[in-house]
Amino acid sequence: MLKPRREKPGSSFLTRFVRIFGLLMTTLYIGLGIFIIVVGKETVNLNMSSEFRYILGGVMILYGIFRFIKVYQNNTKRDRNRYEE
């Protein structure tokens, strides 16, 4: 006998909030990394050497990319699990 097809359940507010917050934080980390690398000493006084700015900016960009991958994997895995069975 055929099993009834499961419909996608409505996402709760908390689930949607966590997804949006994860994407927002990813964007924030990447944007802040780019800002730290690009900004000059004349514009904003960060009191850092240029080498440290490049390292810190690069680490923040890499961490933002890592977080994006994790958020994407969690969201797609959750969606795939809903339709199994």
Backbone torsions as a table, in degrees:
resi	resn	phi	psi	omega
1	MET	NA	141.0	-178.9
2	LEU	-75.9	138.6	175.6
3	LYS	-80.1	143.9	176.8
4	PRO	-65.5	143.2	-179.3
5	ARG	-72.6	132.1	179.4
6	ARG	-80.8	130.5	174.5
7	GLU	-86.0	153.7	178.4
8	LYS	-67.8	118.7	180.0
9	PRO	-68.2	152.8	178.9
10	GLY	-65.4	134.0	179.3
11	SER	-71.8	137.9	177.5
12	SER	-77.5	164.9	-179.9
13	PHE	-61.7	-40.6	-177.8
14	LEU	-65.4	-40.8	178.8
15	THR	-63.1	-45.6	178.2
16	ARG	-64.2	-39.7	179.7
17	PHE	-62.4	-42.9	-179.3
18	VAL	-64.8	-40.9	178.1
19	ARG	-63.0	-47.3	-178.8
20	ILE	-66.8	-40.4	179.1
21	PHE	-63.9	-40.2	177.8
22	GLY	-61.8	-43.1	178.6
23	LEU	-69.0	-36.7	178.0
24	LEU	-64.4	-43.5	179.6
25	MET	-66.9	-36.9	175.6
26	THR	-59.0	-48.0	179.2
27	THR	-62.6	-39.3	-179.9
28	LEU	-64.1	-45.5	180.0
29	TYR	-63.6	-44.9	-179.7
30	ILE	-66.2	-43.0	179.3
31	GLY	-64.0	-41.4	179.3
32	LEU	-67.3	-37.5	176.4
33	GLY	-62.6	-44.2	177.8
34	ILE	-64.5	-41.7	179.5
35	PHE	-60.8	-44.3	-178.7
36	ILE	-64.3	-37.8	-179.7
37	ILE	-71.3	-43.0	-171.5
38	VAL	-80.4	-35.2	-172.9
39	VAL	-62.9	140.0	178.6
40	GLY	-95.8	164.5	179.4
41	LYS	-66.2	-24.4	-179.8
42	GLU	-73.1	-33.6	-176.5
43	THR	-76.6	-56.6	-178.7
44	VAL	-132.1	130.0	179.8
45	ASN	-85.6	100.4	-178.9
46	LEU	-93.0	-8.2	-179.1
47	ASN	54.1	45.7	177.5
48	MET	-133.8	152.2	173.0
49	SER	-73.4	159.5	-177.7
50	SER	-65.9	-33.9	178.1
51	GLU	-63.8	-43.5	179.6
52	PHE	-66.2	-36.3	177.4
53	ARG	-62.3	-44.6	179.6
54	TYR	-64.2	-41.9	179.3
55	ILE	-65.2	-49.1	-178.8
56	LEU	-63.2	-43.3	177.9
57	GLY	-63.1	-42.1	178.3
58	GLY	-64.5	-41.3	178.2
59	VAL	-64.6	-41.0	179.4
60	MET	-66.2	-38.4	177.3
61	ILE	-65.5	-45.1	178.4
62	LEU	-62.5	-40.4	178.4
63	TYR	-66.1	-37.6	176.7
64	GLY	-63.5	-40.6	177.5
65	ILE	-66.1	-41.6	177.5
66	PHE	-60.7	-44.5	178.6
67	ARG	-64.2	-38.1	178.1
68	PHE	-61.6	-43.7	178.8
69	ILE	-61.0	-44.1	-179.7
70	LYS	-65.6	-42.6	179.1
71	VAL	-64.4	-42.6	-179.8
72	TYR	-63.5	-44.7	179.5
73	GLN	-63.4	-43.3	-180.0
74	ASN	-63.8	-40.6	-179.1
75	ASN	-69.4	-42.2	-179.3
76	THR	-73.5	-34.3	177.7
77	LYS	-65.6	-41.4	179.5
78	ARG	-64.3	-40.7	179.1
79	ASP	-67.8	-38.2	179.1
80	ARG	-67.1	-38.5	-179.4
81	ASN	-66.7	-25.7	179.8
82	ARG	-67.6	-31.8	-174.2
83	TYR	-97.4	-2.8	177.6
84	GLU	-75.0	163.8	-179.2
85	GLU	89.3	NA	NA
